[in-house]
Amino acid sequence: MSDTTTRVARLLAEHPVLDGHNDLLWAAREAVAYDFDRLELTDTAACRRIGTHTDLPRLREGGVGAQFWSVFVPATLSEADTLTATLEQVDAGHTMIERYADHLALASTVEDVQRAWSGGRLASLMGAEGGHQIGGSLGTLRALHRLGVRYLTLTHNDNVAWADSATDEPVLGGLSDFGREVVAEMNRIGVLVDLSHVSADTMRDALETTTRPVIFSHSSARAVCDHPRNVPDDVLAGLRGNGGLCMVTFVPKFVDEDCRDWWVEVDAMVAEAGIEQFSADEAALVARHAEQHPAPVATIDDVVAHVEHVREVAGIEHVGLGGDYDGVGELPAGLEDVSGYPRLLAALAERGWSDADLGALTSGNVLRVMHDAGLTDAGEGRTAADTA
């Protein structure tokens, strides 16, 4: 074992990764209808056969100590079906955590994360990936909070009535007045404002509105890869004053220009064919195109470039990791599944990152953001007796 490998292993034992975004719950819905007898998360071979990037042994191997599990549903569903599917996702999260209680612990506060680590378990948090999931209702937002959801991504790929998305035609030029009410209510109750997926103007409006730190649960740097899902430098710089966090994602089309260009072509083909996003028809079209025109391959070095750019522009206190495992088909070479985090940290260590910087990246920064956003036992009105 090399000196760097030993150093990274030691660091991860003290500062496990707290990753901002993993879509295992949606993968479980699509692959096995939430049947964890068929998707046995203690069995890596079985999970690989089904095709997930995530299971419990690989999470341990990757030094992951806490995970925001994404509560995702497509924006293409009806409002009623969206609410049902959202609640099913939350229920699946609780079911998974209860089934693997020897390995996982439900968490909604900084102290919950620390208690999970003290007990040798992986802290499991939940975040809802899209403002369409609250149906324009602050009451629904509050109900999701009561069910354990601790961030809300203001949009997904499509606009909502109160916020513009990064990947839709702008309508509002940012947030509406109601969108500002949503942000204010999230601040009040202790739900992190997640600005991944939103337009740059929505990012700026949210930063002007919020009184708490924001996060980007899975976004990278637009100056390095010019994709609208990434964060412009002026917004990254704004995280210094806000106290927020950009959790760099590993999605190839967000980290590598050649991958982005390949997907621009594919997305245009999907749109021209009138195919619905996240459908089997879309997957089949992508597969056919890839057979004739293989996609470029992103690398760990591409991700390193984004992590270092965010550190340079926003500061070391404002960078984290949000891999987006099980939310995409392909990942960078060396980061193919959740066991890959030590390789990324080793690459950064070889580039001169200190242990303090690496510990801030893995979990220190996000724990500080959670604390400052009120995701604490005190913020939720808990006492030690409540959580014993």
LOPARO-166601 format. One record per residue (C-alpha): residue number from 1; z, x negated, y. Coordinates in nm, 4 decimals. Last residue first. Example, Ala and Ser with C-alpha at 12.3 -4.5 7.8 and 13.67 -1.06 7.14 Angstrom:
<pts>
 num        z        x        y
   2   0.7140  -1.3670  -0.1060
   1   0.7800  -1.2300  -0.4500
</pts>
This chain:
<pts>
 num        z        x        y
 388   2.3146   3.1242   0.8195
 387   2.0581   3.2657   1.0646
 386   2.2543   3.5461   1.2296
 385   2.5798   3.3485   1.2104
 384   2.4259   3.0643   1.4128
 383   2.3511   3.3135   1.6860
 382   2.0264   3.4828   1.7719
 381   1.9222   3.6402   2.1016
 380   1.5569   3.5532   2.0591
 379   1.5577   3.3069   2.3466
 378   1.8860   3.1580   2.2218
 377   1.7361   3.1059   1.8769
 376   1.4410   2.9355   2.0407
 375   1.0794   3.0268   2.1062
 374   1.1421   3.0537   2.4806
 373   0.8191   2.8950   2.6045
 372   0.9992   2.5692   2.6886
 371   1.1310   2.5410   2.3345
 370   0.7925   2.6148   2.1779
 369   0.6313   2.3595   2.4082
 368   0.8898   2.0956   2.3087
 367   0.8331   2.1709   1.9411
 366   0.4580   2.1418   2.0013
 365   0.4953   1.8012   2.1615
 364   0.7202   1.6506   1.8968
 363   0.5124   1.7728   1.6044
 362   0.2343   1.5369   1.5003
 361   0.1188   1.4137   1.8404
 360   0.4641   1.3329   1.9792
 359   0.5458   1.1461   1.6593
 358   0.2233   0.9474   1.6911
 357   0.3048   0.8515   2.0497
 356   0.6588   0.7432   1.9594
 355   0.5301   0.5466   1.6606
 354   0.2955   0.3622   1.8943
 353  -0.0793   0.4134   1.9020
 352  -0.2626   0.0828   1.9006
 351  -0.6069   0.1660   1.7649
 350  -0.4950   0.0889   1.4086
 349  -0.2229   0.3486   1.4551
 348  -0.4875   0.6036   1.5564
 347  -0.6880   0.5399   1.2401
 346  -0.3684   0.5552   1.0344
 345  -0.2812   0.8886   1.1950
 344  -0.6199   1.0294   1.0969
 343  -0.5833   0.8994   0.7410
 342  -0.2321   1.0450   0.7197
 341  -0.3697   1.3877   0.8239
 340  -0.6155   1.4112   0.5339
 339  -0.4167   1.6018   0.2705
 338  -0.5004   1.9299   0.4427
 337  -0.8613   1.9157   0.3252
 336  -1.1913   1.7393   0.3965
 335  -1.0466   1.5142   0.6661
 334  -1.1960   1.1849   0.5449
 333  -1.5507   1.2943   0.6222
 332  -1.5263   1.5682   0.8831
 331  -1.4945   1.9310   0.7718
 330  -1.7305   2.1858   0.6186
 329  -1.6980   2.5568   0.5489
 328  -1.4764   2.6605   0.8393
 327  -1.1567   2.8634   0.8818
 326  -0.9946   2.7332   0.5648
 325  -0.8554   2.4414   0.7671
 324  -0.8648   2.4939   1.1426
 323  -0.7193   2.1425   1.2032
 322  -0.4929   2.2147   1.4977
 321  -0.3313   1.8862   1.6051
 320  -0.1373   1.7978   1.9205
 319  -0.1895   1.6575   2.2703
 318   0.0020   1.7330   2.5914
 317   0.2898   1.4830   2.6057
 316   0.0459   1.1924   2.5605
 315  -0.1239   1.2732   2.8875
 314  -0.3794   1.5338   2.9966
 313  -0.6810   1.3118   3.0688
 312  -0.6167   1.0021   2.8551
 311  -0.4304   1.1834   2.5773
 310  -0.7035   1.4480   2.5583
 309  -0.9636   1.1724   2.5404
 308  -0.7720   0.9892   2.2682
 307  -0.7480   1.2975   2.0491
 306  -1.1154   1.3749   2.1077
 305  -1.2354   1.0243   2.0164
 304  -1.0078   1.0209   1.7100
 303  -1.1766   1.3420   1.5903
 302  -1.5184   1.1763   1.6058
 301  -1.3804   0.8660   1.4316
 300  -1.2530   1.0874   1.1499
 299  -1.6139   1.1714   1.0789
 298  -1.8746   1.4432   1.1387
 297  -2.1581   1.4898   0.8912
 296  -2.4978   1.6192   1.0023
 295  -2.6081   1.9433   0.8357
 294  -2.8741   1.9277   0.5689
 293  -3.2102   2.0821   0.6704
 292  -3.3828   2.2462   0.3722
 291  -3.0717   2.3171   0.1653
 290  -2.8647   2.3656   0.4804
 289  -3.0965   2.6450   0.5968
 288  -3.0519   2.8330   0.2704
 287  -2.6730   2.7913   0.2813
 286  -2.6530   2.9135   0.6426
 285  -2.8618   3.2194   0.5559
 284  -2.6410   3.2965   0.2553
 283  -2.3215   3.2652   0.4602
 282  -2.4618   3.5002   0.7233
 281  -2.5599   3.7545   0.4579
 280  -2.2117   3.7324   0.3034
 279  -2.0684   3.8346   0.6405
 278  -1.8476   3.6389   0.8814
 277  -2.0767   3.7296   1.1738
 276  -2.3170   4.0197   1.1244
 275  -2.6870   3.9435   1.0797
 274  -2.9394   4.0622   1.3387
 273  -3.2024   3.8183   1.2097
 272  -3.2510   3.6736   1.5579
 271  -2.8744   3.6326   1.5974
 270  -2.8406   3.4490   1.2649
 269  -3.1362   3.2230   1.3475
 268  -2.9881   3.1426   1.6906
 267  -2.6552   3.0627   1.5261
 266  -2.8328   2.8222   1.2888
 265  -3.0065   2.6350   1.5721
 264  -2.6854   2.6075   1.7746
 263  -2.5154   2.4975   1.4515
 262  -2.7398   2.1944   1.4132
 261  -2.6929   2.1037   1.7813
 260  -2.3135   2.1159   1.7463
 259  -2.3267   1.8965   1.4372
 258  -2.5309   1.6405   1.6304
 257  -2.2844   1.6580   1.9230
 256  -1.9758   1.5940   1.7078
 255  -1.6231   1.7325   1.7635
 254  -1.6673   2.1082   1.8113
 253  -1.9548   2.1456   1.5622
 252  -1.7536   1.9492   1.3054
 251  -1.4346   2.1600   1.3274
 250  -1.1454   1.9083   1.3299
 249  -0.9354   2.0680   1.6040
 248  -0.7296   1.9001   1.8742
 247  -0.4129   2.0875   1.9654
 246  -0.4256   2.0969   2.3461
 245  -0.0727   2.1476   2.4789
 244   0.1068   2.2925   2.7779
 243   0.3557   2.1607   3.0309
 242   0.1885   2.3571   3.3112
 241   0.1670   2.0674   3.5553
 240   0.0249   1.8240   3.3013
 239  -0.1793   2.0966   3.1307
 238  -0.3921   2.1199   3.4447
 237  -0.5552   1.7867   3.3569
 236  -0.6871   1.9439   3.0380
 235  -0.8183   2.2341   3.2455
 234  -0.9988   1.9988   3.4842
 233  -1.1322   1.8037   3.1850
 232  -1.3031   2.1017   3.0240
 231  -1.1604   2.2356   2.6939
 230  -1.3811   2.2983   2.3914
 229  -1.5109   2.6291   2.2585
 228  -1.8017   2.6052   2.5068
 227  -1.9369   2.3001   2.3180
 226  -2.0194   1.9814   2.5046
 225  -1.8614   1.7296   2.2695
 224  -1.6687   1.4413   2.4313
 223  -1.6344   1.5931   2.7796
 222  -1.5665   1.9296   2.6186
 221  -1.2477   1.8054   2.4514
 220  -1.1170   1.9784   2.1381
 219  -0.9782   2.3194   2.0479
 218  -0.7503   2.4608   1.7779
 217  -0.4183   2.6102   1.8962
 216  -0.4896   2.5566   2.2666
 215  -0.1420   2.6083   2.3986
 214   0.0203   2.7436   2.7116
 213   0.3458   2.6392   2.8792
 212   0.5383   2.9178   3.0535
 211   0.5080   3.0821   3.3965
 210   0.1551   3.1950   3.3258
 209  -0.0797   3.3327   3.5882
 208  -0.2589   3.0284   3.7333
 207  -0.2934   2.8726   3.3875
 206  -0.4275   3.2032   3.2563
 205  -0.6837   3.2241   3.5343
 204  -0.8037   2.8701   3.4603
 203  -0.8359   2.9301   3.0866
 202  -1.0128   3.2608   3.1526
 201  -1.2564   3.0729   3.3755
 200  -1.3180   2.8181   3.0989
 199  -1.3938   3.1000   2.8580
 198  -1.1504   3.1835   2.5794
 197  -1.1748   3.0711   2.2155
 196  -0.8584   2.8551   2.2245
 195  -0.6369   2.9660   2.5121
 194  -0.3228   3.0541   2.3154
 193  -0.0427   3.2051   2.5269
 192   0.2713   3.1546   2.3160
 191   0.4720   3.4690   2.2478
 190   0.8288   3.4616   2.3763
 189   0.9010   3.8120   2.5062
 188   0.8639   3.7476   2.8790
 187   0.5821   3.4925   2.8678
 186   0.3795   3.7195   2.6399
 185   0.4460   4.0042   2.8838
 184   0.3175   3.7953   3.1754
 183   0.0051   3.6965   2.9816
 182  -0.0677   4.0592   2.8932
 181  -0.0095   4.1666   3.2544
 180  -0.2588   3.9012   3.3665
 179  -0.5109   4.0486   3.1256
 178  -0.4380   4.3886   3.2763
 177  -0.5415   4.2534   3.6169
 176  -0.8582   4.1212   3.4555
 175  -0.8826   3.7649   3.3275
 174  -1.1777   3.5267   3.3630
 173  -1.5130   3.5928   3.5318
 172  -1.4903   3.9554   3.4258
 171  -1.8155   3.9964   3.2347
 170  -1.9074   3.6546   3.0979
 169  -2.1611   3.6557   2.8120
 168  -1.9864   3.5700   2.4870
 167  -1.8879   3.2411   2.3224
 166  -1.6082   3.1210   2.5507
 165  -1.4525   3.4672   2.5583
 164  -1.3795   3.6690   2.8711
 163  -1.0525   3.8589   2.9091
 162  -0.9337   4.2186   2.9784
 161  -1.1810   4.4386   2.7932
 160  -1.2107   4.1838   2.5153
 159  -1.4936   3.9348   2.5042
 158  -1.6279   3.8188   2.1709
 157  -1.5679   3.5001   1.9692
 156  -1.1895   3.5461   1.9583
 155  -0.9938   3.6379   2.2671
 154  -0.6438   3.5880   2.4113
 153  -0.5231   3.3866   2.1130
 152  -0.1791   3.5357   2.0550
 151   0.1127   3.3199   1.9503
 150   0.4467   3.3804   1.7838
 149   0.3790   3.6609   1.5371
 148   0.7005   3.7372   1.3455
 147   0.6905   4.1129   1.2878
 146   0.8877   4.1759   1.6092
 145   0.6218   3.9794   1.7985
 144   0.3526   4.1969   1.6430
 143   0.5424   4.5024   1.7673
 142   0.5611   4.3586   2.1196
 141   0.1848   4.3041   2.1279
 140   0.1344   4.6557   1.9924
 139   0.3506   4.7910   2.2743
 138   0.1485   4.5889   2.5241
 137  -0.1540   4.7877   2.4096
 136  -0.5192   4.7045   2.4773
 135  -0.5965   4.7174   2.1058
 134  -0.3480   4.4396   2.0211
 133  -0.5814   4.2736   1.7703
 132  -0.8700   4.2566   2.0194
 131  -0.6686   3.9799   2.1878
 130  -0.7695   3.7420   1.9095
 129  -0.6263   3.4994   1.6591
 128  -0.2725   3.6191   1.5914
 127  -0.0245   3.3355   1.5289
 126   0.2235   3.3016   1.2431
 125   0.4901   3.0421   1.1626
 124   0.5733   2.8857   0.8275
 123   0.8147   2.5923   0.8165
 122   0.7543   2.3772   0.5082
 121   1.0722   2.3319   0.3038
 120   1.3019   2.0371   0.2405
 119   1.6132   2.2254   0.3483
 118   1.6612   2.0179   0.6628
 117   1.2929   2.0667   0.7366
 116   1.3276   2.4441   0.7155
 115   1.6315   2.4319   0.9411
 114   1.4355   2.2286   1.1980
 113   1.1515   2.4768   1.1980
 112   1.3927   2.7691   1.2311
 111   1.5631   2.5870   1.5204
 110   1.2350   2.5615   1.7062
 109   1.1874   2.9335   1.6613
 108   0.9700   3.1766   1.4623
 107   0.9977   3.0350   1.1126
 106   0.9591   3.1790   0.7628
 105   1.0424   2.9142   0.5043
 104   0.8046   2.7701   0.2447
 103   0.8492   2.5552  -0.0692
 102   1.1260   2.7192  -0.2732
 101   1.0404   3.0496  -0.1057
 100   0.6899   3.0396  -0.2511
  99   0.6594   3.4126  -0.3193
  98   0.8541   3.4988  -0.0021
  97   0.6274   3.2877   0.2209
  96   0.3132   3.4284   0.0608
  95   0.4340   3.7879   0.0930
  94   0.5339   3.7344   0.4575
  93   0.1912   3.5953   0.5385
  92   0.0193   3.8691   0.3385
  91   0.2119   4.1309   0.5374
  90   0.0963   3.9736   0.8627
  89  -0.2631   3.9771   0.7367
  88  -0.2302   4.3378   0.6216
  87  -0.0923   4.4277   0.9647
  86  -0.3967   4.2705   1.1272
  85  -0.6317   4.4473   0.8844
  84  -0.4796   4.7843   0.9685
  83  -0.4920   4.7192   1.3440
  82  -0.8530   4.6018   1.3268
  81  -0.9515   4.8962   1.1059
  80  -0.8282   5.1378   1.3725
  79  -1.0049   4.9495   1.6527
  78  -1.3263   4.9269   1.4522
  77  -1.4060   4.5890   1.2975
  76  -1.6509   4.3431   1.4572
  75  -1.3699   4.1466   1.6240
  74  -1.3057   3.9809   1.2897
  73  -0.9431   3.9643   1.1703
  72  -0.7158   3.6619   1.1910
  71  -0.3403   3.6155   1.1516
  70  -0.3581   3.2361   1.1501
  69  -0.0807   3.0497   0.9720
  68   0.0949   2.8205   1.2204
  67   0.2068   2.5408   0.9929
  66   0.5111   2.3183   0.9603
  65   0.5968   2.0058   0.7633
  64   0.2482   1.8772   0.6924
  63   0.2645   1.5193   0.5644
  62  -0.0817   1.5405   0.4114
  61   0.0441   1.4879   0.0582
  60   0.2927   1.7703   0.1068
  59   0.0155   2.0016   0.2320
  58  -0.1979   1.8877  -0.0630
  57   0.0748   1.9838  -0.3105
  56   0.1251   2.3253  -0.1425
  55  -0.2358   2.4356  -0.1236
  54  -0.5040   2.4280   0.1452
  53  -0.8734   2.3476   0.1753
  52  -0.9581   2.6559  -0.0285
  51  -1.2626   2.6704  -0.2549
  50  -1.1677   2.8938  -0.5457
  49  -1.2098   2.5977  -0.7800
  48  -1.0192   2.3801  -0.5333
  47  -0.7302   2.6266  -0.5381
  46  -0.7159   2.6156  -0.9182
  45  -0.7175   2.2346  -0.9230
  44  -0.4482   2.2195  -0.6541
  43  -0.2072   2.4439  -0.8456
  42   0.1135   2.5190  -0.6478
  41  -0.0781   2.7632  -0.4289
  40  -0.1790   2.9881  -0.7166
  39  -0.4753   3.1839  -0.5812
  38  -0.5242   3.4219  -0.8762
  37  -0.1567   3.5131  -0.9052
  36  -0.1517   3.4954  -0.5273
  35  -0.3630   3.8107  -0.5095
  34  -0.4329   3.8481  -0.1365
  33  -0.7715   4.0159  -0.2030
  32  -0.8771   3.7114  -0.4105
  31  -1.1472   3.5250  -0.2161
  30  -1.1805   3.7183   0.1101
  29  -0.8141   3.8034   0.1555
  28  -0.6928   3.4608   0.0466
  27  -0.9423   3.2957   0.2847
  26  -0.8055   3.5199   0.5612
  25  -0.4515   3.4036   0.4844
  24  -0.5594   3.0388   0.4526
  23  -0.6918   3.0337   0.8100
  22  -0.4884   2.7378   0.9396
  21  -0.4107   2.6761   1.3068
  20  -0.1593   2.4842   1.5158
  19  -0.0424   2.2132   1.2787
  18   0.3163   2.0908   1.2877
  17   0.2765   1.7507   1.1222
  16   0.5962   1.5913   0.9989
  15   0.7961   1.3582   1.2271
  14   1.0581   1.1672   1.0243
  13   0.8842   1.1646   0.6856
  12   0.5527   1.1534   0.8720
  11   0.6576   0.8279   1.0420
  10   0.7552   0.6627   0.7142
   9   0.4242   0.7575   0.5546
   8   0.2370   0.6331   0.8617
   7   0.4166   0.2955   0.8537
   6   0.3563   0.2513   0.4823
   5  -0.0141   0.3277   0.5249
   4  -0.0332   0.0852   0.8184
   3   0.1387  -0.1935   0.6237
   2  -0.1042  -0.1440   0.3371
   1   0.0000   0.0000   0.0000
</pts>
